Amino acid sequence: MLLPSAAKAQAIDQEIDQTVDGSPVHTAPPRSSVYEPVRASIHVHSSYSTGQESLRDIAEQARSRGIGVLIFTDDDLREVSYGLPPWRQLLRLTQSHPSLLADHTIEAYLDEIRRLDASFEDLVIIDGVESAPYYTWDVDWTARHWTVRGWNKHLLAIGLDDADAYRGLPVQGGEGMWLPQDGYGVLRMLWPVLGMFYALWLGRRMHAAATRLFIGGTCLLFLVDGGLSGFRVSRFDPYTDAGMQPYQVWIDAVAAADGLSFWSHPEGASTIPASIIAGIDEVSSETPRHAEDLLRTQGYTGFAALYADNVTATEPGREWDRTSSGYLQGHRSHPSWGTGEIDYHRLETGGEIHDIQTVLFLDERSRRGALEALARGRAYAVRGGEEALQLQRWTVTAAAGEAISGQRVSTAGQPWSVSAVVDKVDGSAEVVDLRLVRGTSGGKVEVVAAIRGVTPLHVEHLETWLAAGTQCYYRLLVRSATSKLTSNPIFVRGGD
């Protein structure tokens, strides 16, 4: 249990609410200094989309496995479309799979989550969705081969608790991708109407019937095509690569709805073999690993630092450290926090609900407490199920106070110590390899301690000087034969 004194905890809470340039992020009222470690399962699919079990069955399973926070993230829209020019709405090929928006079940989904959260006293259940905001088409007409790129770039939106807010997210194929109606919508509707009027009336003396029929039919097609979109314009279309802008717009939309956003499986490559469509064309899907997108976007809450794949973004000096350095240098408004992502779809060996967890340090066991801990990075990620590692202690102690994951403490011009105690959930002894990573506002990242030992492993690292006004952070990477653990950083500011 992590128990800094009440006075120290209050000072820490006030400090972490300031960015490098002193602008406010979130100012929270002073709270209890006692944080309860609660195990959370994040990124869970039910039978509302690609999962095979009901929300209640999954909740029962989570409770039986010692999970205290369960975050459902069913797919909001699993749909890919290609429209033939110039009538892309009218002449379109669509492939759709079960999802909340396609099946119009978002209200029922949110209502059931609320009911379950109220009925499970020992389990906090929170709403969310998994989004595939954008994709692009690469078409080789000669080979009759269509490739959809980027469809497996996914993000999680958590805690919006509002059907209209989820519907309004700018997801390709969803309502949120359309720009609001404007005056030009009338013009887009008016010109084909005028063309039809010309063909049917004004052009009778100037053109033959066949010509007028062609003009009228063409204008009718444009009118119907425009009507299918309400004569609106899409923010982005899948036929011209818009780069990272659609993802940034999606992240900004989640923030505007007071939700949390997380990059999901950023190193999960996806290649779906080509399939034959209508017996004549091949369609395939390709999404490369995209950890660099953590650097190309701003304002998201965090990313999956542990999941069922090989993760390199958390290695010293890689993408996570580069985002953290950018935060210390004032280039980012807040840090990027790491989570454990189970990506649960069904009960199976190696994919049980508790195999990959995010351990949250809560000031209260509630929806508010869980979302606040996620937003402020008071957490660590661990993989290993019943044989998982755990942090009994992870603090930086200085003259000005004591900080845990996601917090900041000032050195007050005095030496400070970094402390960690790692053991096993089941209490067994196991050899572990621990790395203590230190990053600075100057961009330097190094492993300041690499230790091999047996659980329970106690580590104490002492440092003596940090220039006033400069900052650094510490984070842990721990590995054993049965488990992996990744902590969120603790920030330290040099001061007199």
N, C-alpha and C positions, 0 to 999 in steps of 0.2 A: 504494500500500500504506500502511496506517495503522500506524505504529510508535511509540507512546509508550514511554518507558523502562519497565523492569520495575518499579521502585519506584513510579513514578507510576501504572502500571496497577493495581498491587495496592491502592493507596490509593483509586483510583476504584471498583474492584470492591467494596470494603468500604463505601463511601459509598452507592452506588446501592441497596444492600440495606436501606436504611432509608426508611420512609415519612416523611411530614411530622411525624407525632406520635412518631416514634422507634421504632415497632413494627417487628419484622422482617418482611420479605417472603420473600426467599430468600437465604440466606447461602451463597455459593459459595466454594470454596477458591481461593487465589491461583493464577492460571494464567499462561501465557506472554503477553507483551505484544504478540505478533505476531498479528494477525487477518488471515486470508485471505479476500478477497472471493470469494464463490461464488454463481453465479447459480442461482436456484431458480424452478421453475414450480409454482405453487400453484393448487389447484382444477382438477383434471383428472378427466374422466370416461372410463371405458372401456366395453367391451361388456358389462360386468357390470350397467350401468344404461342411461343415455341416450347413451353414447358409441358410436362405430362401429368402434373398433379395440381390439385386445387389449392387455393390460397390457404384454406384451413388445414389441409393435410400437411402442407409445408410448415405452417406455423407450429403444428403439433410436433413435427419432427425436429424443428429448431429448438423448441423448448426442452425436448428430451435430451438434446445434445449440449445443453448448457448455454445456448445462445440467448442473449438478453436483448439484442436489437436486431430486427429483421427488416431489410430494405428491399422491397419488391421493385423490379425495373423491367416490367414486361415491354415488349416492342411496341412503340407507338404506331409506326407504319412500315410494314415490310412490303414494299411495292416498287417495281421498276417499270418504267414506261418509255417507249420510243414512238415519237410522232413523225409521220412523213410530211415534209414541207410541200406546199406552204400551209397546209391545214393540219397543224400538229396536234390540235385537240380533237379534231374530228377523225383523222386517220391515224390512230395510235394503237400500238400493240402493248398490252399491259400484262405483267405477271405479278400476282398478288398472293400473299400468304397470311395466315391468321395473325391479326394484330389489333390493337385497341381502336385505332382510328378507322381502319378498313372495315372492321366488324361493328363499329359504332357502339363499343362496350366501355368506353372510358368512364362514363358516369357510374355504371354498375361496378366497375373495377375499384374506383375510389370509394364508393359507398361500402363495399365489402371490406376494404382495408380499414376504414374507420370503425366498422362494427367489430372486426376482429381485434383491433387495437384496444377497444373498450372492454372486450370480453376476456382478454388474456392479461390478467393483472401483473404477471411476472415477465411479460414480453412486450417491448415497444415495437410497434409495427408501423413502418413509414412508407409512403407512396413514392414512386419514381417511374421513369420510363427510360428505355434505351432507344436512342435516335441514330439513324443514319442520315445526317442532314443533307448530304449532297453526293452526287455521282456524275460522271461524264461518259459520253459515248465516243468510242473510237470505231469508225465504220470503214471497212475495206469493201467497197462495192464490187470490185472486180472478183475478189475471192468470196463474196457474199458472206463475210464474217463480221459480226458485231461483237465488240468487247465493251462491257460496262466496267469502268475503272473507279475505284475509291468507294464502292458500296459497303465495304467492310470497315470503313473508318467510322467508328461508333463513339458516341459520348453518352453519359448518363446525366439526366436531369432529376434531381431529388428534392422532394419537399414542397412542390408547388401547391398541392392540395386543391386544385381547381381545374375542372374539366376544360373550361374555355382557355385557361392559360396553357395547358398542354396542347390543345388544338391549335393555339396560336403560335406555337414554336415553328420557325421557318425550316420545315423539313420538305425536301423535294417530293412533290406530289401531294402535299398537305395544304390546308387552307392558309397556314401562316407564311407560305412561300409567296403568296400574292401580295403585291403592293395595294394599298387602299385605293378605292375608286377615285378617279380625278376627272377634271373636265375633258381631258383628252379621250376618255371612254366614250363620250357622246360622239366625238368625231370618228372614232373607230367603228362605231355602229352606224353613223350617218352615211359614210361614203358607200358602203355596199347597198344600203337602202336606196340612195340616189341612183346608183348604177342599175338596180332592178327597175326603178321607175323609168329610167331612160330606155331600157330595153323593152319594157312593156308598153310605153306610151310615146315618149318624145322621139325615139329613134325609129318609129314605124316608117317614116317617109325617107329615111336616110340609109337604112340597112335592110338587107334581106332577112327573112324570118330565121334562117339558120344562124346568121351572125348575131341577131338579137337573142336567140335562144342560148347561144354560147355565152354572151355577155351576162345575161340574166342568171344562167345556171352558175357561172363562176362567182358572181356577186352573192348568190344565195349560199354557196358553200362558205364564203368568207363570213357571211352573216351568222350562219349556224356555228361555225368554228369559234367566232368571237363570243357568241352567246354562251357556249360551253364554259368559257372562262369568266363570264360576266363582264366581258370587254375590259378586263384588268390586265396588268402586265406583271409577269413573274419577276421576283427579285433577281433570280438567277435561273438559267436554263441549263439542261444537261448537254447541250450541243456546242457550247463554247466554254472552255475551261476557265473558271473564275478563281482558280488558285485557292488560297486559304480564306478568302473573304466570306464565303458562306458559313464556314465553321465559326469565324469570329462573330458574325451576325447572330448565329444560334447561341453562342456563349453569352453575348450581350443580352439577348432576349430572356434567357434563363435568369440572369442577374436582375433584369428589370421586373421579373415576376417573383423576386425574393426567393429564388431557388438556389441550389448548389449544383455545380457542373463539374464533371470528371471525365477526362479522357479514358476510354475503356481499351484494354489490351492494345496499347500503342505499338507493340512489336509483334502483333499477331498478323502474319501474312495470310492471304487467302487467295487461292486460285481454284475456281470452279471449272471443271472441264466443259468444253463446248457441248451444247445440246442442239438438236435439230428443231427448228421452229417452222411449222406449216410445211415440213418436208423439203424446204428449199434453202433455208438460211441457218447458219451456225451462230449461236450466242454463247459467249463465255464471260466470266467475271474475274478480274484481277485487282488485288489490292496489295501493294508491297508493305513491308514494315515501315512504320512512320513515326518513330520516336522523335524525329526532328520537329514534328508538329507541336511538341511541347514548347519549343522555342519560337515557333512561328505564330503562336496565338497568345493572347493576353487575357487576364481577368477570370480564368477558370479557377475552380477551387482546388483541384488536384488531379491525380491520375492513378492508375493501377500500378503500384510499385511491386506487387506480388500477384501472380496469377498462374494458371496452368500452362506456362510456356517459359522459355529461357528469356530472362529479363536482363538487359545490359544497361538500360538508361539509368539505373541506380548505382552503377559502378563508379568509383571515384573519377571525377573529371568529366563524366559524360553529361547527358542532357539534364538530369535533375540538378546536378551541381551548377551547371551553367545557368539554369533558371534561378537558383538560389543566389548566385553571384550577381545576376542581373537585378534581383530584388535589393540586395545590399547596396548596389551602386545607384539605386533610384530609378532604374529602367523599368521596373515592374511595380505595380501598386501593392501587391502582397505576395507572400511565398506560395509555391505550389506544394500541396501536401500529398503524401503518399498513402494509399489504402491497399488493403488486401481484397482481391476480387474473386469470388467463388465462381461466378458465371454458371449458376446452378440451373439445370433443365430437368433432371430426373435423378432418382436415387440409384447410384451405381458406384462400384468400387473405384476409389480415386476421385470421386466427385461428390462426396457427401456434403451436406449443408454446412458442416463445421470444419471441413478440410482446410479452407483458406479463410482467415478471419481478419477483421480490423478490431483491435482492442482499443476501446474508447475510454478516456478518463472523464467520467461524468460528475458534475456537481449535483445533479439530480437525475434519477432514472425516469426520464420522460421524453416525449417527442422533442420538446424544446431543448432539453439537456443534450440529447444525442446529436441534433442538428448543429447546436452551438459547438460541441466538441469537434465535429467534422469540419466546420467552417474555420475553427481556430487551430486545427492541427494537433489537438491533444489526443494522440493516437499512435499506435504502431501496427504494422502488418506482420502476420505470421502464417506460415504454412506448416501443416503437420498433423492436423486432427488431434486425436487423443495423445499423440506423442509430441505435441508441439512444445517449442520453447516458450518461455515467458519472461517478462521483465519484472523483477521484484523491485528494482530501483533503476531509475534513469534520470539523473538530475545534474544540473550545474549549480554549484554553491559558491557564492561570492559574498563580499562584505555587505552588499546592498540587498541580498536576498537569495532565494533558491528558486530555480526554474525547472520545469519539466517540458516535455515535447510541446512544440508550438508556442512556447513562451520566450521572453527575453529578460535578461538580467544585466545590470551594470556592474562592472568590476569595482567601481568607486576607488580606482587607483591601487587596489590591493590584489594579491594573488587569488586565484580561484581554482576549484577542483571540479573535475568531471567524474561522476560516479556511476557505475552500472553493476547490477547484480542480475545474472541470468541463471535461471534454472529450468526445470521441466515441469509441465503441468501435472504429470503423473508422479513427480518426485524422484524419478530415477536418475542415476548418474550416467552422463554421456559426454564424450569428448566434443568440444565445440571450438570453432575458430571464430574469433571476434576481431573486427576491424573498427577502429574509431577514426572517422573521417572528419577533417577540419577544413573549412573553406573560409576565405576572407573576402572583404569588400574589394580587395585588389585583384580578385580573380584567382588567387592561388588555392589549389586544392591538394591536400596530401593526407596520407594515412599516418596519423601521429602515434598510433599504437596498434600492433598486430599481435594478438595473444592467443595461444592455444592452451586450453585447460579443461577441467572436468566440472560439470555442473554439481552443485551451485558454484558459479564462477563469479568472483568479486574483482572488480577493476576500479582503480583509482588513478586518475591522470591529473597532474598538477601543472598549472601554467602561471607565469608570474607577471607578464606585462602585455598590455594592448594599448596602443596610442589613443589618447582621448579623441573621441569623435569617429574613430574607426570601429568596424564591427567584424565579427566572425560567427561561425556556427559549428555545431558538432552534431554528428549523426552516427548511428550504429548499423553495421552489417554483421549478422551472426549466422553461422551455418553449422549444422551437425549432420550426421548420417540420415536423420529422420525428419529434420525440420529446417526452415529458413525464417529469419526474422529481420525486418527492416524498420528502423525507427524514423519518426519525423525529427527534424532538426530542432535543437535548442539554440537560441541566438544570444550572443554576448556583445555588449557595447562597452568600449573603453571609456572610462570617465574618472574624474577626480573625486 
